[in-house]
Amino acid sequence: MKKEMRYLVPNDYMADPAVHVFDGKVYIYPSHDRESGIEENDNGDHFDMNDYHVFSTDDIMNGEIKDHGVVLAVKDIPWAGRQLWDCDVAYKNGKYYMYFPLKDQNDIFRIGVATSDKPYGPFVPEKDPIRGSYSIDPAILDDGDGNYYMYFGGLWGGQLQRYRDNKALESAKFEDDDKAAIPSRVVKLSDDMLQFAEEPKPIVILGEDGKPLTAGQNEKRFFEASWMHKYNGKYYFSYSTGDTHNLCYAVGDNPYGPFTYKGVILTPVVGWTTHHAIAEFKGKWYLFHHDCVPSNGKTWLRSLKVCELEYDKDGNIITIDGEG
């Protein structure tokens, strides 16, 4: 289905949106792309982001988009190496917590946390990353019962293939095509929101046959860009398939899964792939994502956009044309 799209920040390159409604306003937490001159490669070194902005609006498709400026930068973070990729923000007990992936000084991705008393920051980072954290793309679910869950992980440049059972391998390992795909991870956060409350667990995505998706099913299997939302009491785990450029989703009955694959949310966009958030505002649902049309296809210079998202009567998401 073709949808009316809106570019939200036409005068700058923003990507990887996380989106939440706080105090009746929509807050958008994107990555901030820039031209750093680094050559394109499979490790994603050309995605050399070094700060975050926050944006807000009270009218997604037509209203003013307010830029709250830089709220956290690499230079502010005591343990920093390079590359601030996709972040997310959660609210608990009067405080806002920003979770961000960043390579440490050994070029290993960890997940850090920074805090603020306002949804638009600025955010003050903790002096160390979360213990036991690894890989990229943290997304937070506030389950409404006092529990908060982080979904994370990404292949290739996101380094997820370097880990099994939360331990670093001697060397990275991808699965054979007929073996279960490398899974995303989920972990409950501690009461103070600053650490993991448990060991991260794998997210199993089942096919229609009830068997886990395999590495060879790369138009359906998880690659990166986890997001979680709830609709009619069900948990919708959505993600990018990376090298095959789809946004897909799977549905389950609890935050840990297993989740059953349901289909494609968004077909490929212009650019390498996309990354998204799904949020409800004033009774409508929206898909926030990015593409590279304004930069003429430069995959490291991405532009933030939004369109309405719809469900059918059975709760299936109606596929949107990414126009790629």
Backbone torsions as a table, in degrees:
resi	resn	phi	psi	omega
1	MET	NA	131.3	175.7
2	LYS	-82.1	140.3	-177.0
3	LYS	-128.9	151.8	169.6
4	GLU	-67.2	128.4	-178.7
5	MET	-113.9	147.9	174.2
6	ARG	-126.6	126.3	169.0
7	TYR	-79.4	126.6	-169.7
8	LEU	-89.3	-30.2	-178.0
9	VAL	-132.2	74.4	-171.4
10	PRO	-68.2	-15.5	-176.4
11	ASN	-99.4	9.2	178.5
12	ASP	-154.7	166.4	-178.8
13	TYR	-100.8	113.0	179.2
14	MET	-129.3	149.1	-174.1
15	ALA	-151.0	-178.1	170.4
16	ASP	49.8	53.0	-172.3
17	PRO	-72.0	139.1	160.0
18	ALA	-110.6	139.6	-172.7
19	VAL	-137.7	133.6	177.0
20	HIS	-143.4	156.2	174.2
21	VAL	-102.0	117.4	176.9
22	PHE	-125.1	130.1	177.5
23	ASP	53.2	38.6	175.2
24	GLY	77.0	5.9	177.4
25	LYS	-118.1	153.6	174.6
26	VAL	-90.5	125.4	176.4
27	TYR	-113.6	132.7	-176.7
28	ILE	-117.1	127.9	-177.8
29	TYR	-119.5	92.0	-177.1
30	PRO	-101.8	167.3	162.3
31	SER	-74.6	157.8	-178.5
32	HIS	-118.5	100.0	-178.7
33	ASP	-72.2	154.5	175.7
34	ARG	-153.9	163.7	177.6
35	GLU	-91.3	102.6	-177.6
36	SER	-103.9	-4.6	177.2
37	GLY	81.5	4.6	-179.8
38	ILE	-80.6	134.6	-177.0
39	GLU	-67.7	143.9	-179.0
40	GLU	-65.6	136.0	174.8
41	ASN	-154.6	170.3	-176.2
42	ASP	-69.3	-15.0	176.6
43	ASN	-82.6	-7.8	179.2
44	GLY	75.1	23.4	-180.0
45	ASP	-61.1	-25.3	-179.2
46	HIS	-73.2	-13.0	173.3
47	PHE	-89.2	77.5	-169.3
48	ASP	-104.9	58.3	-177.0
49	MET	-73.1	143.2	-177.1
50	ASN	-130.6	6.4	171.7
51	ASP	-158.9	170.9	175.7
52	TYR	-122.2	140.1	165.6
53	HIS	-107.2	161.4	170.3
54	VAL	-121.2	140.5	177.6
55	PHE	-123.0	150.6	176.3
56	SER	-141.2	156.7	177.4
57	THR	-158.8	160.0	170.5
58	ASP	-117.0	12.4	176.3
59	ASP	-151.5	101.0	-167.6
60	ILE	-63.9	-45.2	-172.4
61	MET	-87.7	-21.1	-173.2
62	ASN	-133.1	-16.8	-170.8
63	GLY	-81.8	172.0	174.9
64	GLU	-64.2	139.4	174.7
65	ILE	-105.8	110.6	-176.4
66	LYS	-87.2	129.0	175.6
67	ASP	-95.2	116.8	-179.8
68	HIS	-87.6	5.4	174.6
69	GLY	82.8	-171.7	-178.5
70	VAL	-71.1	126.2	-177.6
71	VAL	-113.1	-14.6	176.8
72	LEU	-164.3	138.8	-179.3
73	ALA	-136.4	157.3	179.5
74	VAL	-51.9	-41.7	-176.2
75	LYS	-64.5	-17.7	179.9
76	ASP	-83.9	-13.5	-165.8
77	ILE	-101.0	116.8	-171.1
78	PRO	-58.5	-32.7	-174.2
79	TRP	-98.6	12.5	-167.7
80	ALA	-67.3	141.4	161.1
81	GLY	-107.0	-88.6	-177.9
82	ARG	-154.9	167.0	170.5
83	GLN	70.4	88.9	172.4
84	LEU	-86.2	102.9	-178.8
85	TRP	-95.1	-157.5	-171.6
86	ASP	-53.9	131.5	179.1
87	CYS	-116.1	174.5	169.4
88	ASP	-149.8	163.3	-176.9
89	VAL	-132.7	139.5	176.2
90	ALA	-128.9	155.0	179.6
91	TYR	-116.7	133.3	174.2
92	LYS	-153.5	130.7	172.7
93	ASN	49.4	47.9	174.3
94	GLY	82.4	2.4	-179.4
95	LYS	-125.0	150.4	176.3
96	TYR	-111.1	133.7	-175.4
97	TYR	-118.5	119.4	176.5
98	MET	-99.6	126.5	178.1
99	TYR	-108.3	130.1	-173.6
100	PHE	-141.0	142.0	171.7
101	PRO	-89.7	141.4	-179.9
102	LEU	-155.3	137.4	174.0
103	LYS	-71.7	134.6	176.0
104	ASP	-79.0	-170.8	-175.1
105	GLN	-74.0	-6.7	171.9
106	ASN	-100.9	11.2	179.7
107	ASP	66.8	27.6	175.2
108	ILE	-105.1	128.6	177.1
109	PHE	-68.8	130.6	168.8
110	ARG	-124.5	170.7	175.9
111	ILE	-114.7	124.0	179.0
112	GLY	-105.8	173.6	177.3
113	VAL	-138.1	141.8	176.4
114	ALA	-134.0	151.7	-172.3
115	THR	-124.7	156.0	176.3
116	SER	-152.8	159.1	173.2
117	ASP	-96.8	6.5	177.2
118	LYS	-131.6	147.8	-179.4
119	PRO	-66.9	-20.3	-178.4
120	TYR	-102.9	14.7	173.6
121	GLY	71.5	-163.5	3.2
122	PRO	-67.9	160.2	-178.2
123	PHE	-107.9	135.4	-178.7
124	VAL	-104.4	120.0	-174.9
125	PRO	-78.0	148.7	167.9
126	GLU	-67.3	158.4	-173.6
127	LYS	-77.0	-16.4	179.4
128	ASP	-133.1	156.5	173.0
129	PRO	-69.7	167.6	177.0
130	ILE	-62.1	131.3	179.4
131	ARG	-61.4	131.9	177.9
132	GLY	80.7	6.1	-178.6
133	SER	-85.7	154.2	178.7
134	TYR	-161.2	168.3	177.4
135	SER	64.1	-152.9	-163.2
136	ILE	-136.8	-177.5	167.2
137	ASP	59.3	55.3	175.0
138	PRO	-69.8	133.3	173.5
139	ALA	-131.2	135.5	-172.4
140	ILE	-110.5	131.6	170.9
141	LEU	-105.6	120.4	166.4
142	ASP	-88.9	108.0	-172.0
143	ASP	-80.6	-1.4	174.8
144	GLY	83.8	-1.6	-178.8
145	ASP	-118.6	18.5	-177.7
146	GLY	93.1	-9.2	178.8
147	ASN	-99.8	139.1	178.0
148	TYR	-124.0	137.1	-176.7
149	TYR	-125.1	138.7	173.6
150	MET	-104.6	132.0	171.9
151	TYR	-107.9	133.1	-176.3
152	PHE	-153.5	170.1	175.5
153	GLY	123.6	149.4	175.2
154	GLY	-165.1	139.4	-177.3
155	LEU	-83.2	176.5	179.6
156	TRP	57.3	-115.4	-178.3
157	GLY	-61.7	-20.7	178.2
158	GLY	-77.6	-7.8	168.0
159	GLN	72.9	6.6	-177.5
160	LEU	-61.0	-30.8	179.9
161	GLN	-66.5	-8.1	179.3
162	ARG	-85.8	-0.8	-172.6
163	TYR	-127.8	143.7	167.5
164	ARG	-138.3	135.0	-179.9
165	ASP	50.7	40.0	176.9
166	ASN	65.2	15.2	176.3
167	LYS	-115.5	142.5	177.4
168	ALA	-72.2	135.6	177.6
169	LEU	-83.9	160.8	174.6
170	GLU	-61.6	-38.8	174.7
171	SER	-147.4	153.3	-175.6
172	ALA	-60.7	146.3	-177.7
173	LYS	-139.4	121.6	171.6
174	PHE	-96.3	151.5	-179.1
175	GLU	-82.0	150.8	172.3
176	ASP	-64.5	155.6	-174.4
177	ASP	-56.5	-29.6	-177.0
178	ASP	-91.6	1.4	179.5
179	LYS	-97.6	160.2	178.8
180	ALA	-56.7	138.0	-179.1
181	ALA	-64.3	151.4	174.4
182	ILE	-61.8	125.7	-173.3
183	PRO	-89.3	154.0	162.6
184	SER	-61.9	171.4	-179.4
185	ARG	-124.4	154.1	172.7
186	VAL	-134.3	142.6	178.7
187	VAL	-149.2	137.9	174.4
188	LYS	-76.2	141.0	178.8
189	LEU	-88.6	153.1	179.0
190	SER	-66.9	164.3	-178.1
191	ASP	-57.7	-35.1	-179.4
192	ASP	-85.4	1.4	174.7
193	MET	69.1	8.1	-173.6
194	LEU	-104.0	-8.9	-178.1
195	GLN	-143.3	172.2	170.7
196	PHE	-78.7	140.8	177.7
197	ALA	-90.2	-6.3	-174.2
198	GLU	-162.0	177.6	173.4
199	GLU	-74.6	135.5	175.1
200	PRO	-58.0	145.5	-177.4
201	LYS	-116.9	150.6	177.8
202	PRO	-73.3	146.5	174.5
203	ILE	-98.7	112.9	-179.4
204	VAL	-89.7	125.1	175.1
205	ILE	-108.4	120.3	-178.5
206	LEU	-96.1	143.8	171.5
207	GLY	-79.1	179.4	178.6
208	GLU	-61.0	-21.7	179.0
209	ASP	-85.2	1.6	178.6
210	GLY	82.4	2.5	179.2
211	LYS	-102.2	148.5	179.0
212	PRO	-58.7	140.7	174.9
213	LEU	-59.1	143.0	-178.5
214	THR	-97.7	164.4	179.2
215	ALA	-59.9	-30.9	-179.6
216	GLY	-73.6	-16.7	178.1
217	GLN	-85.6	60.5	-167.5
218	ASN	-78.7	-0.5	170.8
219	GLU	-89.7	-4.2	-179.2
220	LYS	-126.0	-29.9	-170.5
221	ARG	-74.7	158.5	179.7
222	PHE	-65.6	139.4	171.9
223	PHE	-126.3	-47.9	-178.3
224	GLU	-168.3	-176.2	168.8
225	ALA	63.6	51.5	175.1
226	SER	-62.2	143.7	167.1
227	TRP	-145.6	149.7	178.3
228	MET	-134.4	129.8	170.2
229	HIS	-139.5	164.3	179.3
230	LYS	-113.6	140.7	178.5
231	TYR	-144.1	122.6	-179.0
232	ASN	50.3	42.7	174.1
233	GLY	81.5	-3.9	179.2
234	LYS	-101.1	154.5	178.4
235	TYR	-99.1	122.9	-179.0
236	TYR	-107.3	107.0	176.5
237	PHE	-94.1	119.3	-178.3
238	SER	-122.4	157.4	-168.9
239	TYR	-168.7	165.9	174.6
240	SER	-97.6	144.9	174.3
241	THR	-89.7	6.8	171.1
242	GLY	65.2	-105.2	-172.4
243	ASP	-67.1	-13.3	173.4
244	THR	-106.3	-1.3	160.5
245	HIS	71.0	17.2	174.9
246	ASN	-93.8	151.2	160.6
247	LEU	-100.1	122.5	-176.7
248	CYS	-121.0	170.4	175.7
249	TYR	-146.6	157.0	177.8
250	ALA	-139.4	151.1	-171.3
251	VAL	-120.7	139.9	179.0
252	GLY	-142.4	178.6	-175.3
253	ASP	-103.6	-5.5	178.6
254	ASN	-152.9	168.4	-172.7
255	PRO	-64.7	-22.1	-176.1
256	TYR	-92.4	-10.9	-176.2
257	GLY	84.7	-164.3	5.0
258	PRO	-68.1	162.2	-179.8
259	PHE	-116.8	140.2	179.3
260	THR	-101.8	126.4	-178.9
261	TYR	-57.8	132.7	-178.2
262	LYS	-119.3	-24.9	179.4
263	GLY	151.5	-168.9	-177.3
264	VAL	-97.8	129.0	174.3
265	ILE	-82.5	-46.3	-173.3
266	LEU	-139.3	126.5	175.7
267	THR	-75.1	167.6	-172.0
268	PRO	-55.1	146.1	177.2
269	VAL	-104.4	172.9	170.2
270	VAL	-71.0	128.3	-174.3
271	GLY	118.9	176.7	-173.3
272	TRP	-65.4	-52.0	173.5
273	THR	-159.5	-172.9	177.2
274	THR	-129.2	177.7	-174.3
275	HIS	-149.0	148.6	-163.0
276	HIS	-148.3	169.4	165.6
277	ALA	-142.4	148.9	177.7
278	ILE	-121.5	127.7	-177.0
279	ALA	-145.2	151.3	176.3
280	GLU	-103.3	139.5	177.8
281	PHE	-150.9	123.7	178.0
282	LYS	53.3	43.4	173.0
283	GLY	82.5	0.2	176.6
284	LYS	-120.2	154.4	178.0
285	TRP	-105.2	146.8	-176.4
286	TYR	-134.5	146.0	173.2
287	LEU	-109.2	113.8	174.0
288	PHE	-96.1	135.1	-178.3
289	HIS	-159.6	-164.3	178.7
290	HIS	-146.4	160.3	167.8
291	ASP	-146.3	-177.8	-175.0
292	CYS	-117.5	26.2	179.0
293	VAL	-63.9	-48.9	-177.6
294	PRO	-61.9	-28.1	179.5
295	SER	-93.2	12.2	-179.1
296	ASN	58.6	41.0	171.7
297	GLY	87.8	8.7	175.7
298	LYS	-74.3	110.9	-167.4
299	THR	-69.1	-17.2	178.6
300	TRP	-95.5	1.7	176.0
301	LEU	-122.9	90.3	-169.7
302	ARG	-107.9	154.5	-175.9
303	SER	-122.9	134.3	-174.2
304	LEU	-78.2	133.1	-179.3
305	LYS	-143.8	167.9	-177.8
306	VAL	-146.8	151.1	169.8
307	CYS	-148.7	166.3	176.9
308	GLU	-73.9	147.4	177.7
309	LEU	-119.9	138.9	-177.3
310	GLU	-129.0	155.1	176.5
311	TYR	-115.1	152.2	170.8
312	ASP	-86.2	-178.0	-174.1
313	LYS	-65.4	-19.6	179.6
314	ASP	-94.5	5.2	178.7
315	GLY	85.7	9.2	175.5
316	ASN	-81.5	141.4	176.7
317	ILE	-77.8	131.9	179.9
318	ILE	-80.0	122.3	-174.4
319	THR	-59.3	134.8	-179.8
320	ILE	-105.4	141.0	178.8
321	ASP	-79.4	117.4	178.3
322	GLY	-76.3	-10.2	176.3
323	GLU	60.4	29.1	178.7
324	GLY	-83.5	NA	NA
